[in-house]
Amino acid sequence: MLLRKLGRALAVTAALFPVAFAKDKDDGGQSTFVSPDGDVAFAIDIGENRDTEVYFSLRVKKSRSWGAVGLGSDDMPGALYFMVYKSRDSGKVTFSPRLAYGHYEPYFWDGMDVEILSNNTGLIDDHMVVSGRCKSGCRSWPSHGGNKGYLDVYSDDSKAIFAFGPKEDFYSDKKDASVKYHAGYGTFSINIDRTHGDSELPFLDDSTKDVGTKLIYDKKAKPNWASPLHGVFMVLSIVFLMPVGVVLLRSGGWVKWHALNQTIATLGVFAGFGIGVANSFYYQRSRSFDDPHQIIGFVVTGLLLGQFGLGVMHHTQYKKTQTPTRYGKIHLWVGRIILFFGTLNAFMGFTFALNRRFGMLLALLIIFITITSLILIYGRQYLDKRRLGPRGPGLAGGSQQYAPPPWRQPPQNTGYPSDPPPGYQPPSNQGLGEVSPGMRSPSPWQSHKDDEADMNLGPSLPLVTFINYITQEREFQTIAMSVKVNVGNLSLRIKTIPLTQEEFAPFGDVVYNPQPNLLPSKYASQGGRLPYSGTSANQGSAIRYADVSKPQDLLSQAPSKDGRLIMSQFVCEARTLAPAKDDPTQDEFAVNILERHPFTSQTFAPLASTASSYLVIVAPTLPPSSQDEGLPVPSGEGLPGRGLPDLKGLRAFIATDKQAVTYAAGTWHAPMVALGRKETTLDFLVVQFSSGVDTQDCQIVTFEGHDSKDADIKPKEDWRYFEDHCWLALGNSVQKLNSDPIIRKVTNSLLSGAEMVAQFESAEARNKLEDLSGIQLRSGENPYNALIKACNDDAAEIQTLYSVHRTRRNAQQAEKFLAAGFEELIIDQTLLRLEDPTVEPGFLDSRNCLVFWVRPPDHIIRLASKVNELLKKAAPSVWLMPSHRMHLTALEVAFSKTPQEIAAYVSTLRPSIPDIVNYPYSHRSRLVKPMVSYDLSAFALSFLPASGEQSLSPPLTEPVETEGITQGDNYTYHHLRRDVYDKVQEGGVVVGSRYQVPSAHITLGRYLNHDDHDTPEKRANWVKAIDEINAWLEKEVWDNPDSEYNGEWLVGHERGLDARNGTLWYGGGKTIMLGEGF
């Protein structure tokens, strides 16, 4: 004990007088190590007490952010680290003992008892120095299950490692402070056995040499590029590329480039996200993923994924409707959130990565991007101030010049020009054939390549002029659609292109504002250089463009000799386009009628609109033939002539609500077709001349396809007055076109009541829910009406038929389950693969349907859930329908179709769907007496149409209206099914349903294996359980006002019908529209 106390005294004395011991510092027992570049030096002495104490000294260059030595291992895992870095307290250092269980940043370990000897600790000269006496925890330490974790004090070759951080200032008083990746490292061996003896405080200075140690290897660490790459990807993608995408869209209107740019930015974010996540495992500050920078990063990345999807959905819908979408608004605001929090998180990321100085560079980048974006987006205002020339036809300096028609060129004087419009060229001179996008000539508005803005504007055009030029290109974006013509064996599909004057010139005029961003008050700064005879008007508050379109009145050549100018307003509802059968990504509009006004031009000028675009379809004229003989047309040079339309030269254009169009006299064209979302409209002011004589004012041809070789194109015999009938004629034609020609084949006989019972008795129940009613149908007859007629339209007879159907079916299925020759259950293979993806990875249910479901109210769901609970006890392995997916099929319209086929059905039926889904609100029927029905593939809760039972329903969500409401048991659930069937048929879709049987059931579950039914005992138990449940339902639930469960179902209670399509088996698919409940 005395010797130990003396040793401690000597150690303290040595600390107080280090110079006195300098002479003998290497002569004693300490072992010392100095790294090759002198960045790290370490000394150790075991001293007298070999069981616990260790004396050490660590010296690191002050230029390094940190330095450390690890004992007990030549690798990171399992080593005990002595780490030192500068303290925020001037002149001091922070000592941090640490452990590592892998190749990542060691973590602070508070299990070591160390006495720091302050007189030889701190910032000394150009080094960080720490000296101390370890009282415990230095001989052994946690090794996390490894074979290391101790210091062999008798070893003459104990392994150790050293490492040091990059050259930079780093200060912290925290012992668990996170540090940067090491800049260099190595391993060495220590002869610890030689240090036994009297305790001596190790000492290090510039003259210290290796004593009792040997360098094994020394390496300069490869830079950790993960953190910089993460930062580069994220900053470049969010702070730079995404604002560039905004500029491309807002300033240039470049949708394609915007999409490409944002896709690249999104991929960059995902790359940076992956790198960041992987790199987080290397540092203690990030391994737990609970830092605000990481949390915000996860949120922003998730929002970005959602925003990308919203952008795709917005673009897809916008191409069809050319109107703003709800996805676009959400996409916009999510983008703003991403930009704000993404940029904020970049600053937080630099702090998190211990590189706060880079935040200043980021701030400068943001300022630069902001200023540049503002210049680009608002460049047009600068354009006006700089008195730049006009955009569009005749633009100075452009590489391509388009000469406007003669009557649109600036006049030489202020008088009204007398030159007539350009003559109409016959098809032979126009060079029109079957149109494809590649046949269009290039123009200042469109290029051959991809319908984007023509970039070849000439070197003299300043940047802001270019901005003004490309911004207007947004008005001419192409909708992904086409028009289709089928006449006899002639079938054409013509792609739509944007409406421009140069493309439309052979057929008439396009009128639009050539300088929409030029204020009239700024006209003087333009020096009068405006196209189309622009002049200042209304005391400088307006610009007048003269003769943008010249009306034609040729009625002086008509048999009536005269006429008058008429102005009409058309309110056009947006048309629903159908997907093309051979290309579902393209929508198409079928053309089956064209018209012309031979003695007058006709101008359509958009007024108010909620739909933002419309379809312009025109065709040149064929030479005269016997088919058009006798039609009154004007004569004269340049006029189209008497012939019928040349369909091979058909053209289709997309016009915006900022463009008016004038059809030249005699131009064959389709009636106006507004494009947009459902229930949107586009109003037109229509200006033309009229004589009041049908054949002079409007001539119409319709196309009737048949099997003959020649196209059947003929003028309608009853030429009708345009103002009253032309639009209606188109509507009727489209309605006929959308009709489904399929006729359901059914038998022509209807059995009598006795025959029906006999048929029922002899029917064999199969595992599909087949019709056991015995009802047979006449060709084209509503199957539900047939049953009503067979039951004399009597609710009691209808209920009896439903009851006999399900009771008889259950009895037959019970015989199958209990039969000695029982084969096996019918396992639903599709459901099995959906529930267990390992059966067939990547499996998808391809059966698409269109149905009208009845959704159960809450009290029926509660009852069905109780029945499921009882069934689950009898057969634990069965699959049960989730309660939110439970449904009753009122009508199956179509089943096992492709998505494209179902989409066509929905498109045809969509105008009728609101009336159908809301029909139960005014036509209320009841279902009662629930019972479990089952077979070898599934089990269900079935109901009967009510017939005079006491009402048990809970209070309705609103008072029952007596006026206009059909209710009472004479109107059964089967009557409702009949009416829904009729409404679907009237909507233009032929019903192809499997479920026309007298059954009303909610599927409760299906079998996925044989575990619960693989023995006769188990099958008998299953049948017994169902019988007991049905007995309980009949006793406790049927007609029982005091029951805990209510089995009466008022159809339409809480919800109307659910029009639904998609993969509907097992309650899936998506809702088209849900009707109003009561």
C-alpha positions, 0 to 999 in steps of 0.5 A, spaced: 500 500 500 505 504 501 509 503 495 502 504 491 501 511 494 508 513 493 507 511 486 501 516 485 505 521 488 511 521 484 506 521 478 503 528 480 510 530 481 512 528 474 506 532 472 508 538 476 515 538 473 515 535 466 522 538 464 525 535 470 523 528 467 525 530 460 532 527 460 529 520 462 523 520 459 525 515 454 529 511 459 523 509 463 518 503 462 513 508 457 512 505 450 511 511 445 509 512 438 509 517 433 505 517 426 510 518 420 507 525 419 507 527 427 500 528 426 499 523 432 503 521 438 501 516 444 505 514 450 503 509 455 505 506 462 502 500 466 505 502 472 505 498 478 498 496 479 497 491 473 490 490 475 486 497 473 491 503 472 493 505 465 497 512 464 497 515 458 498 521 454 496 523 447 498 529 443 495 531 436 497 537 431 492 543 433 491 543 425 487 537 425 480 537 427 481 531 432 485 525 433 485 518 436 488 512 438 485 505 439 487 500 443 486 492 443 485 492 436 488 493 429 481 494 426 475 499 428 471 494 431 472 492 438 477 497 440 477 502 445 479 509 443 482 515 446 480 521 442 481 529 443 479 535 440 479 542 441 474 545 446 470 552 446 473 554 452 480 557 450 486 553 451 483 547 453 481 540 449 476 535 450 477 528 451 472 523 449 473 515 450 469 512 445 468 505 443 466 502 436 462 496 433 463 497 426 466 501 421 463 507 423 464 513 427 465 511 434 460 512 440 462 516 446 463 511 452 462 513 459 464 507 463 471 509 463 474 512 470 479 517 468 483 522 472 485 528 467 492 531 469 490 538 467 498 541 468 500 537 462 493 537 458 490 543 453 493 546 447 500 546 448 504 550 443 501 547 436 498 541 439 492 538 443 495 534 449 491 530 454 494 526 459 491 522 464 491 516 469 485 511 467 483 508 474 478 503 471 475 501 464 482 501 460 483 494 461 477 491 459 471 494 455 464 492 452 466 488 445 459 487 442 459 480 442 466 480 439 473 476 441 476 483 443 475 488 448 481 488 452 488 490 453 493 485 454 498 488 459 503 482 458 503 482 451 509 485 447 506 485 441 499 489 442 495 491 436 493 499 436 490 503 431 491 511 430 487 516 426 486 523 425 481 528 422 481 533 416 485 540 417 480 545 419 477 548 426 473 544 430 471 546 437 466 542 442 465 541 449 461 535 448 464 528 449 459 525 444 460 530 439 460 528 432 466 528 428 468 528 420 471 522 417 478 521 418 483 524 413 488 518 415 489 512 419 494 506 420 496 501 425 502 499 430 504 495 435 505 496 442 510 492 447 506 493 453 510 488 458 516 493 458 512 498 461 511 494 468 514 497 474 514 504 477 508 508 475 510 514 471 506 519 467 508 518 460 510 525 457 511 527 449 514 533 446 517 534 439 523 530 440 519 524 442 521 518 438 518 511 437 520 506 443 517 500 444 512 501 438 512 499 431 509 502 425 505 496 421 502 501 416 500 508 415 494 510 410 491 517 407 484 515 407 480 516 401 475 522 401 468 520 403 465 522 397 458 520 400 456 526 403 458 531 398 455 527 393 449 527 397 449 535 397 451 536 390 445 531 388 440 535 392 442 542 391 443 541 384 436 538 383 432 542 388 435 548 388 437 549 381 433 544 376 426 545 379 426 552 379 429 551 372 423 547 371 418 552 373 421 557 368 421 553 362 413 552 364 412 559 366 416 563 361 417 558 355 411 554 356 415 548 354 411 542 357 415 537 354 422 540 357 419 542 363 417 534 364 424 532 362 427 537 367 423 535 373 424 528 371 431 529 371 431 533 378 426 527 381 431 522 379 437 526 382 433 527 388 432 519 389 439 518 388 441 523 393 436 520 398 439 513 397 446 516 398 444 520 404 441 514 407 447 509 406 451 515 408 447 516 415 450 509 417 457 512 418 456 517 423 453 517 430 449 523 429 445 520 423 444 513 425 438 513 428 435 518 423 431 522 428 435 529 426 430 534 423 434 534 417 433 527 415 426 527 417 424 533 413 428 530 407 424 523 408 418 528 408 420 532 402 422 526 398 415 523 399 412 529 397 416 529 391 414 522 389 407 524 390 408 531 386 411 527 380 405 522 380 400 528 380 404 532 375 403 526 370 395 525 372 394 533 371 398 532 364 394 526 362 387 529 363 389 536 361 391 533 354 384 530 354 380 536 356 385 542 355 382 545 362 385 546 369 385 540 373 384 539 380 391 535 380 394 541 377 393 545 383 395 540 388 401 539 384 403 546 384 402 547 391 406 541 393 411 543 388 412 550 392 412 546 399 418 542 396 422 548 394 421 552 400 422 546 405 427 543 400 431 549 400 431 550 408 433 543 409 439 544 404 442 549 409 440 545 415 444 539 411 450 543 411 450 544 419 448 537 420 454 535 415 459 540 419 460 544 413 456 551 415 461 555 411 458 552 405 451 555 407 454 562 404 455 559 397 448 556 397 445 563 399 449 566 393 446 560 389 439 562 391 440 569 390 442 568 383 437 563 381 431 567 384 434 574 380 435 569 373 428 566 374 425 573 375 428 576 369 426 570 365 419 570 367 417 577 367 422 578 361 416 581 357 415 587 361 422 589 359 421 587 352 416 592 352 420 598 355 426 596 350 421 597 344 422 590 341 419 588 335 412 584 334 412 576 335 409 572 330 408 572 322 413 577 319 418 577 325 424 581 323 430 577 324 427 570 324 429 565 319 422 563 317 418 568 314 410 567 313 407 572 308 400 573 311 394 573 306 393 579 301 387 581 305 391 581 312 397 585 310 398 592 312 394 597 307 398 602 304 392 607 306 387 608 311 381 606 306 378 600 307 381 595 302 377 592 296 381 586 295 377 580 296 380 574 300 384 569 296 381 564 292 379 557 294 384 552 291 382 545 289 384 539 292 389 538 286 392 544 287 393 544 295 396 537 295 392 534 300 392 527 301 391 522 307 394 527 313 400 525 318 404 530 322 410 529 318 406 532 312 406 539 315 410 544 312 414 548 317 412 555 320 414 560 325 409 556 330 411 549 329 417 545 327 417 538 323 420 535 329 416 534 335 411 540 335 415 544 340 417 551 338 421 553 333 428 555 336 431 557 329 430 565 331 436 568 328 442 571 332 439 578 332 433 576 337 435 578 344 433 573 350 427 577 352 424 577 345 425 569 345 421 569 351 416 573 349 416 568 343 416 561 346 411 564 351 405 564 346 407 557 344 403 555 350 396 556 346 398 551 341 399 545 345 397 539 341 392 534 345 393 527 344 387 525 340 385 524 333 379 524 329 376 518 325 372 517 319 369 510 317 365 510 311 364 503 307 371 500 307 374 507 308 377 508 315 382 514 316 385 516 323 387 523 323 392 526 328 390 533 331 394 539 330 394 546 333 390 551 330 394 556 326 393 561 320 398 558 316 395 551 317 388 553 316 389 558 310 386 554 305 380 553 309 379 560 312 382 565 317 384 564 324 383 570 329 387 572 335 391 577 338 398 577 336 401 581 342 396 579 348 401 582 353 402 589 349 398 594 353 395 599 348 398 604 352 405 602 350 403 602 343 407 608 342 413 605 344 412 600 338 413 605 333 407 603 330 410 596 328 404 592 329 402 586 324 395 586 321 394 594 320 395 595 328 393 602 330 392 606 336 384 607 338 380 610 343 384 615 345 390 610 346 386 605 350 385 600 345 389 597 339 385 596 332 387 591 328 384 592 321 381 586 317 383 580 321 377 576 317 373 579 311 366 576 311 363 573 304 356 574 302 355 571 295 347 570 296 347 575 290 348 568 286 343 564 290 336 563 287 333 567 292 338 573 290 338 576 297 339 575 304 341 578 311 346 578 316 345 574 322 348 573 329 347 567 333 350 565 340 351 557 341 352 554 348 356 548 346 357 543 352 364 539 352 364 532 349 366 526 352 371 523 348 372 515 347 379 512 347 381 509 341 380 501 341 387 500 338 391 505 342 388 507 349 393 512 350 389 516 344 382 519 345 378 520 338 372 523 336 368 520 330 366 524 324 360 522 321 357 528 319 360 534 315 356 541 313 358 547 308 354 554 307 356 555 300 354 562 299 356 565 306 362 565 310 361 563 318 365 566 324 365 562 330 368 567 336 369 564 343 365 568 348 365 566 356 367 558 357 369 553 362 371 549 357 378 552 354 378 549 347 375 546 341 375 542 335 376 544 328 375 539 322 375 541 315 375 538 308 377 540 301 372 539 296 372 533 290 370 535 283 362 535 281 359 528 281 352 525 279 351 525 287 351 532 288 348 534 282 342 540 283 345 543 289 345 550 289 352 553 289 356 560 287 360 560 281 367 564 281 374 563 281 377 560 287 371 558 290 370 550 292 365 548 287 359 543 288 363 537 289 362 533 296 368 533 301 374 529 300 375 525 306 382 523 304 384 531 305 380 531 312 384 536 317 383 536 324 385 542 329 385 544 336 383 551 337 383 555 344 378 559 347 383 565 345 382 564 337 376 565 333 375 561 326 372 563 320 370 558 315 370 561 308 364 560 303 363 553 301 368 550 306 366 543 308 367 542 316 364 539 322 359 542 327 363 545 333 366 540 338 367 543 345 373 539 349 373 539 356 371 536 363 364 534 364 359 539 364 363 545 362 361 549 356 364 554 351 360 559 348 360 562 341 358 568 337 356 566 330 356 571 324 354 569 317 349 571 312 342 567 311 337 567 306 332 563 310 332 557 304 335 551 307 339 548 301 342 555 300 344 556 307 346 549 310 348 543 306 349 536 310 352 530 308 352 524 313 357 518 312 353 511 312 358 505 313 356 498 310 360 492 306 360 495 299 366 497 296 364 504 295 363 509 300 356 511 301 356 519 301 350 522 300 347 529 301 341 529 306 334 529 302 331 534 307 336 540 307 335 543 314 336 550 316 342 551 320 340 555 325 335 551 328 338 544 326 345 543 325 347 542 332 342 537 333 343 533 327 350 532 330 348 530 337 343 524 334 349 522 329 354 521 335 348 518 340 347 512 334 355 511 333 356 510 341 350 504 341 353 497 342 350 493 336 351 486 340 344 483 341 343 478 347 341 471 345 336 468 349 330 463 348 323 465 346 319 462 351 316 463 358 314 458 362 307 457 366 307 457 374 307 449 374 312 449 369 317 453 372 316 449 379 317 443 375 324 446 372 326 448 379 325 441 382 329 438 377 335 443 376 342 441 379 345 446 383 352 447 381 358 451 384 356 458 380 350 462 382 346 459 377 339 461 376 334 456 379 328 460 378 326 456 371 325 463 368 326 463 361 326 469 356 324 472 350 329 475 345 331 482 348 327 481 354 329 484 361 330 478 365 328 482 371 321 484 368 320 477 366 321 474 373 316 480 375 311 478 370 312 470 372 310 472 379 304 476 377 307 483 379 306 480 386 311 482 392 309 475 396 310 471 390 317 474 388 319 473 396 317 466 395 321 465 389 327 468 392 326 464 398 325 457 395 331 459 391 336 460 397 333 454 401 333 449 395 340 451 394 343 450 401 340 444 401 343 441 395 350 444 397 349 441 404 348 434 400 355 435 397 359 437 403 356 431 407 356 426 401 361 420 402 364 421 395 366 429 396 371 431 392 374 438 394 372 445 395 373 450 389 379 454 391 379 461 388 386 461 385 386 468 383 384 470 390 390 465 393 395 469 389 393 476 391 393 474 398 399 470 398 404 474 393 409 468 394 405 463 390 406 467 383 410 473 384 407 479 380 400 476 379 395 481 377 387 480 376 386 482 369 378 481 370 375 488 369 368 489 370 362 495 370 357 494 376 352 498 380 353 496 387 348 497 393 352 499 399 350 496 406 348 501 411 352 500 418 347 496 422 347 491 416 355 491 416 355 490 424 350 484 423 354 481 417 361 482 421 357 478 427 356 472 422 363 472 420 365 472 427 361 465 428 363 462 421 370 464 423 370 459 429 367 454 425 373 455 419 379 459 422 382 458 415 377 461 411 378 468 407 373 473 410 371 480 406 373 486 409 367 490 412 369 496 408 368 492 401 362 489 403 357 490 397 350 487 394 350 487 386 344 490 384 346 489 376 353 487 373 353 491 366 359 487 364 365 482 366 371 479 365 373 485 360 379 489 358 380 496 361 380 499 354 373 495 353 370 497 360 373 504 359 369 504 352 362 502 356 363 507 362 364 513 356 358 511 353 354 510 359 357 516 363 351 521 362 346 516 365 350 514 371 348 520 375 340 518 374 342 511 375 346 511 382 341 516 385 335 512 383 334 509 390 333 515 393 326 516 390 325 508 389 325 505 395 325 498 396 326 493 402 330 487 404 329 482 410 330 475 413 338 475 412 340 467 412 347 464 410 348 461 403 353 457 401 357 452 396 363 449 395 367 456 393 364 461 397 359 463 402 354 469 403 349 473 407 342 473 403 336 477 403 329 476 401 325 482 398 320 484 403 312 483 403 309 486 408 313 485 414 314 490 420 319 495 419 325 495 423 329 500 420 333 505 424 331 512 423 333 515 416 338 520 415 333 525 413 325 526 413 322 521 408 319 525 403 312 522 401 311 526 394 315 524 388 318 517 392 316 510 390 316 506 396 312 500 400 313 493 399 309 493 392 316 496 389 321 490 391 328 490 390 327 486 384 323 492 381 329 496 382 334 491 379 329 491 373 329 499 372 336 499 373 337 494 367 333 498 363 336 505 364 343 502 363 340 499 356 337 506 355 344 509 356 347 505 350 350 499 353 347 492 352 348 488 359 352 482 359 350 480 366 352 473 370 347 475 376 340 475 373 338 470 378 333 471 384 338 472 389 340 478 393 346 477 397 353 480 400 359 475 399 362 474 406 368 469 404 371 464 400 376 458 401 383 459 400 385 452 402 382 445 405 384 445 412 378 446 415 374 441 410 379 436 409 375 430 413 368 428 414 367 431 421 370 438 419 365 438 413 359 436 418 361 441 423 361 446 417 354 445 415 352 444 422 355 451 424 351 454 418 345 451 420 345 453 427 347 461 425 341 461 420 337 458 426 339 464 430 338 469 425 331 466 424 329 466 431 333 472 434 333 477 428 328 476 423 322 480 424 324 482 431 324 489 434 327 487 440 333 484 437 340 486 438 341 486 431 337 489 425 336 485 419 332 489 415 335 493 409 332 499 406 336 499 399 339 506 399 339 508 406 345 512 407 348 511 400 345 510 393 348 506 388 355 505 387 357 505 380 364 502 380 369 499 375 376 495 375 378 489 378 372 488 382 372 481 385 373 481 392 370 488 393 376 492 389 375 497 383 374 504 383 368 508 384 365 512 378 360 515 382 356 514 389 349 516 389 345 520 394 343 516 400 337 518 405 
